[in-house]
Amino acid sequence: MIRRIFYIILWSVLIFVSGALYFGAVNETFFNQLESSGLVQDVYTYGDLYGHTALRSFKEVMAKDSIVEKFKPTMYCKNQALYLIGDSYTMPGRMDAENFAVDFYQYGFDARNSYPDTTKQCILIIEKTERYFREWVRSELKKDTRKKSAYIHSIENFFTHNPNKDIFNTTKINERIEYLSCNNSIALFLKEMKASMLYYLFGYSGDEVYVSERHHMVYLRETVDSTSIRSPYHMLQNEEADRLILFLNHEYLRYKSLGFSEVYFSLIPEKARVYQPFSNIKTNRLFDILKSPNLNMPVIDILPELTNPGEKVFHTADTHWNTTGINCWLRKVNEILIRECNKR
């Protein structure tokens, strides 16, 4: 009798836990509530790569980066507007209107449905991370760019999400179930113990990442793989270099025709290019190509500032830059904004 009661309780608990995990996986509101309650530990607290490696020696609480004050300009330009087409490196939260020396700032611009405010001096910055830049250009060249501009997203379109689709998305459900069941203090501790044993005994750090003791950094593995177009070690042929320049020139003319006073391109260098995990392998010449006299679009080159060996500009176990890296970019952009303002 006692054994029967025990099994009934055990199965009831298992069914309840399984149901809660599944409900949390398909319901985004409940999923977010579990995270905010502290019952589930947010793995991104330590960086978007930490979940792939779980090595305690590379653990960095990213919130501590907030002690570094984010750059704010001391002077502002009247009747100047800045439009920024960017990605996760420049998204709201990492930088906002208060970080730019303009009286109007907008993240995102949809050339299909809107025009810049031509009563102001309008500056456009197109920002792309190196990891996706070459793929982006290739995909755009396959389209009729006169009719389509798929890469130009407003911030609303960039983050649009329909939670009802998750009910039928088995991949998403499986990922969230794993996330909910593994991201608590006990599970994370066991995961870290296992990761440390595999790394120090067998040199295994995970399939998705590459761990380098040089500069003490974790890299997304595809970014250090010379066979991947997302890597700065991937060879870049002359023919592709010419296409990159022609494409940027085309985009420059297109945006200028919409009424922008000036259009800038900013390529954020990959973490592996900045820290060079392989001292005996050279990176490709992508950033040299952007200095070509044949390129009409002015370029915001932040690579020299980021390669300053005295400052850490990327998070240890994250693909993104830290506040110091962000400030390098903000200072340079604001110098350009002031210079453009003085041209009037």
C-alpha positions in Angstrom: 0.0 0.0 0.0 2.8 2.4 1.0 4.7 1.5 -2.1 1.6 2.2 -4.3 1.2 5.6 -2.7 4.9 6.4 -3.2 4.6 5.6 -6.9 1.4 7.6 -7.3 3.2 10.6 -5.7 6.3 10.1 -7.8 4.4 9.8 -11.0 2.3 12.9 -10.1 5.4 14.9 -9.5 7.0 13.8 -12.7 3.8 14.6 -14.7 3.6 18.0 -13.0 7.2 18.8 -13.7 7.0 17.6 -17.3 3.9 19.6 -17.9 5.4 22.7 -16.3 8.5 22.3 -18.5 6.4 21.9 -21.7 4.1 24.8 -20.8 7.1 27.0 -20.1 8.6 26.0 -23.4 5.6 26.9 -25.5 4.4 29.9 -23.5 6.8 32.8 -23.8 5.1 34.8 -21.0 5.5 32.0 -18.5 9.0 31.3 -19.8 10.0 34.9 -19.1 8.3 34.8 -15.6 10.4 31.7 -14.7 13.6 33.6 -15.7 12.7 36.8 -13.8 11.7 34.8 -10.7 15.2 33.4 -10.3 14.0 29.8 -10.5 15.8 29.6 -13.8 19.3 31.1 -14.1 19.8 33.2 -17.3 22.8 31.6 -19.0 23.4 34.8 -20.9 24.4 36.4 -17.6 27.9 35.0 -18.4 27.8 35.6 -22.2 26.2 34.0 -25.2 29.1 31.5 -25.5 29.2 30.4 -21.9 26.4 28.0 -22.3 28.4 26.1 -25.0 31.6 25.8 -22.9 30.7 26.2 -19.1 34.3 26.5 -18.1 34.4 28.3 -14.8 37.8 29.9 -15.5 36.2 31.8 -18.4 33.2 32.8 -16.4 32.5 36.5 -16.5 29.4 38.2 -15.0 28.5 40.6 -17.8 26.5 42.9 -15.6 29.7 44.0 -13.9 30.6 45.7 -17.2 28.0 48.4 -16.3 30.4 50.0 -13.9 32.2 51.4 -17.0 30.4 54.6 -17.9 29.0 54.7 -21.4 30.2 57.6 -23.6 28.0 60.7 -23.8 28.8 63.7 -25.9 29.5 67.0 -24.3 28.1 69.1 -27.2 25.2 68.5 -29.6 24.4 69.6 -33.1 21.1 71.3 -33.8 19.0 70.2 -36.7 21.1 67.1 -37.2 19.5 63.6 -37.4 21.2 60.3 -37.2 19.6 57.1 -38.7 21.3 53.8 -37.8 20.7 50.5 -39.6 22.5 48.0 -37.3 22.4 44.7 -35.6 22.9 43.4 -32.1 26.2 45.3 -31.7 24.4 48.7 -31.9 20.8 47.8 -30.8 18.9 49.8 -28.2 20.2 49.2 -24.8 23.8 49.0 -26.0 23.5 52.5 -27.3 20.7 55.1 -27.4 19.9 58.6 -28.3 21.8 60.1 -25.4 25.0 58.6 -26.7 24.9 60.7 -29.9 25.5 64.4 -30.5 22.3 64.9 -32.5 18.9 66.2 -31.7 17.1 63.3 -33.4 18.1 59.6 -33.4 16.4 56.7 -35.0 17.5 53.0 -34.9 16.3 51.4 -38.1 15.2 52.8 -41.4 12.9 51.3 -43.9 13.5 52.8 -47.3 10.4 51.2 -48.7 8.0 53.1 -46.5 9.8 56.2 -45.2 12.1 59.1 -46.1 14.6 61.0 -43.9 13.6 64.4 -42.5 15.2 66.6 -45.1 14.6 69.7 -42.9 17.6 68.5 -40.9 21.1 67.4 -41.9 20.5 63.6 -42.1 23.3 61.2 -41.5 22.9 57.4 -42.2 25.2 54.8 -40.7 24.9 51.2 -42.0 26.5 49.0 -39.4 27.3 45.3 -40.0 29.3 42.8 -38.0 32.1 41.1 -40.0 30.7 37.7 -39.3 27.7 38.2 -41.5 28.9 41.0 -43.9 30.0 38.8 -46.8 27.0 36.5 -46.6 24.7 39.6 -46.5 26.2 41.0 -49.6 26.0 37.7 -51.4 22.3 37.3 -50.5 21.5 40.9 -51.6 23.2 40.5 -54.9 21.0 37.5 -55.7 17.9 39.8 -55.3 16.7 42.6 -57.5 17.9 45.4 -55.2 15.8 48.0 -57.0 12.6 46.2 -55.9 13.7 44.6 -52.7 15.6 45.8 -49.7 15.2 42.9 -47.3 18.1 43.9 -45.1 16.6 47.3 -44.2 14.6 46.5 -41.1 13.0 48.8 -38.6 13.6 47.8 -35.0 10.0 46.5 -34.8 10.5 44.2 -37.8 13.9 43.1 -36.5 12.5 41.7 -33.3 9.0 40.7 -34.5 8.0 37.4 -33.0 4.8 35.4 -33.0 4.7 33.3 -29.8 1.9 31.1 -31.2 4.3 29.5 -33.7 6.3 28.0 -30.8 3.5 25.5 -30.1 4.4 23.7 -33.4 8.1 24.5 -33.4 9.6 21.3 -32.0 13.2 22.5 -32.3 12.3 25.6 -30.2 10.4 23.5 -27.7 13.3 21.1 -27.2 15.8 24.0 -26.8 13.6 25.6 -24.1 13.0 22.4 -22.3 16.7 21.9 -22.1 17.2 25.5 -21.0 14.6 25.3 -18.3 15.8 21.9 -16.9 19.6 22.7 -17.1 19.8 26.4 -16.1 19.6 26.3 -12.4 22.4 26.5 -9.8 22.7 22.7 -9.3 22.5 21.8 -12.9 24.9 24.6 -13.9 27.4 23.5 -11.2 27.3 19.9 -12.5 27.7 21.1 -16.1 30.7 23.2 -15.1 32.3 20.3 -13.3 31.9 18.1 -16.3 33.2 20.8 -18.7 36.3 21.4 -16.6 37.1 17.6 -16.5 36.7 17.3 -20.3 38.8 20.4 -21.0 41.7 19.8 -18.7 41.9 16.0 -19.3 41.1 15.8 -23.0 41.3 19.4 -24.3 37.6 19.4 -25.3 35.8 22.7 -24.9 32.6 22.1 -26.9 31.5 21.7 -30.5 30.3 25.3 -31.0 33.2 27.2 -29.4 37.0 27.5 -29.5 38.8 28.3 -26.2 42.1 30.1 -26.4 44.4 30.7 -23.4 45.9 33.5 -25.4 44.1 36.6 -24.2 41.9 34.2 -22.2 39.0 34.3 -24.6 36.2 32.1 -25.9 35.3 32.3 -29.6 32.5 31.0 -31.7 34.1 28.1 -33.5 32.9 29.1 -37.0 34.8 32.4 -36.6 38.1 30.7 -36.3 37.4 28.1 -39.0 39.2 29.1 -42.3 36.6 27.2 -44.3 33.8 29.3 -43.0 32.9 32.6 -44.8 32.0 34.0 -41.3 35.6 33.8 -40.3 38.3 36.5 -40.7 40.6 33.6 -41.7 38.5 32.7 -44.7 40.2 33.6 -48.0 38.8 36.5 -49.9 39.4 36.5 -53.7 39.8 39.6 -55.9 36.6 39.0 -57.7 34.6 39.0 -54.4 36.5 42.1 -53.3 35.4 43.9 -56.4 31.8 42.8 -55.8 31.8 44.1 -52.3 33.0 47.5 -53.4 30.5 47.7 -56.3 27.6 46.8 -54.0 28.6 49.4 -51.3 28.9 52.0 -54.0 25.4 51.1 -55.3 23.9 51.4 -51.8 25.7 54.7 -51.2 24.1 56.2 -54.3 20.7 54.7 -53.5 20.6 56.2 -50.0 22.0 59.5 -51.1 19.1 59.8 -53.6 16.6 59.4 -50.7 17.8 62.7 -49.2 20.6 61.7 -46.8 23.3 64.3 -46.5 25.9 61.6 -46.0 26.0 57.8 -45.7 28.6 55.9 -43.8 29.4 52.2 -43.6 30.7 50.7 -40.4 32.1 47.1 -40.2 32.5 45.8 -36.7 35.6 43.5 -36.7 35.2 39.9 -35.5 36.5 39.1 -32.0 39.0 36.7 -33.6 40.4 39.5 -35.8 40.9 41.8 -32.8 42.6 39.2 -30.5 44.3 36.9 -33.1 44.0 33.5 -31.3 46.4 32.0 -33.9 49.7 33.9 -33.9 51.0 32.0 -36.9 47.9 32.5 -39.2 47.1 35.8 -40.9 43.5 37.1 -41.2 42.1 38.1 -44.6 42.3 41.5 -46.2 38.7 42.6 -45.8 39.5 45.7 -43.9 42.2 46.7 -46.4 39.6 46.4 -49.2 37.4 49.0 -47.4 40.3 51.5 -47.8 40.2 51.1 -51.5 40.1 54.4 -53.5 37.4 52.8 -55.6 35.0 52.8 -52.7 32.8 55.9 -52.7 31.0 55.3 -49.4 33.0 56.7 -46.4 33.9 54.0 -43.9 34.0 54.2 -40.1 37.1 52.0 -39.4 37.2 51.1 -35.7 39.8 48.3 -36.0 42.8 50.3 -34.9 41.1 51.4 -31.7 39.8 47.9 -30.8 43.3 46.3 -31.3 44.7 48.5 -28.5 46.4 45.8 -26.3 46.0 47.8 -23.1 42.2 47.5 -23.1 39.8 44.6 -23.2 37.1 45.5 -25.7 35.1 42.2 -25.9 33.5 40.0 -23.3 35.4 36.8 -22.4 32.6 34.3 -23.3 30.4 36.4 -25.5 30.5 37.4 -29.2 29.8 41.0 -28.5 31.9 43.9 -27.4 31.9 45.3 -23.9 31.3 48.9 -22.8 34.9 49.8 -23.5 34.5 48.6 -27.1 31.2 50.4 -27.5 32.8 53.6 -26.3 35.6 53.3 -28.9 32.9 53.2 -31.6 30.7 56.0 -30.0 33.7 58.4 -29.8 34.6 57.9 -33.4 31.0 58.2 -34.6 30.5 61.4 -32.6 33.7 62.9 -34.0 32.2 62.3 -37.4 28.8 63.8 -36.5 30.5 67.0 -35.2 32.6 67.2 -38.3 29.6 66.9 -40.5 27.8 69.5 -38.4 30.7 71.9 -39.0 30.5 71.5 -42.7 27.2 73.3 -42.9 
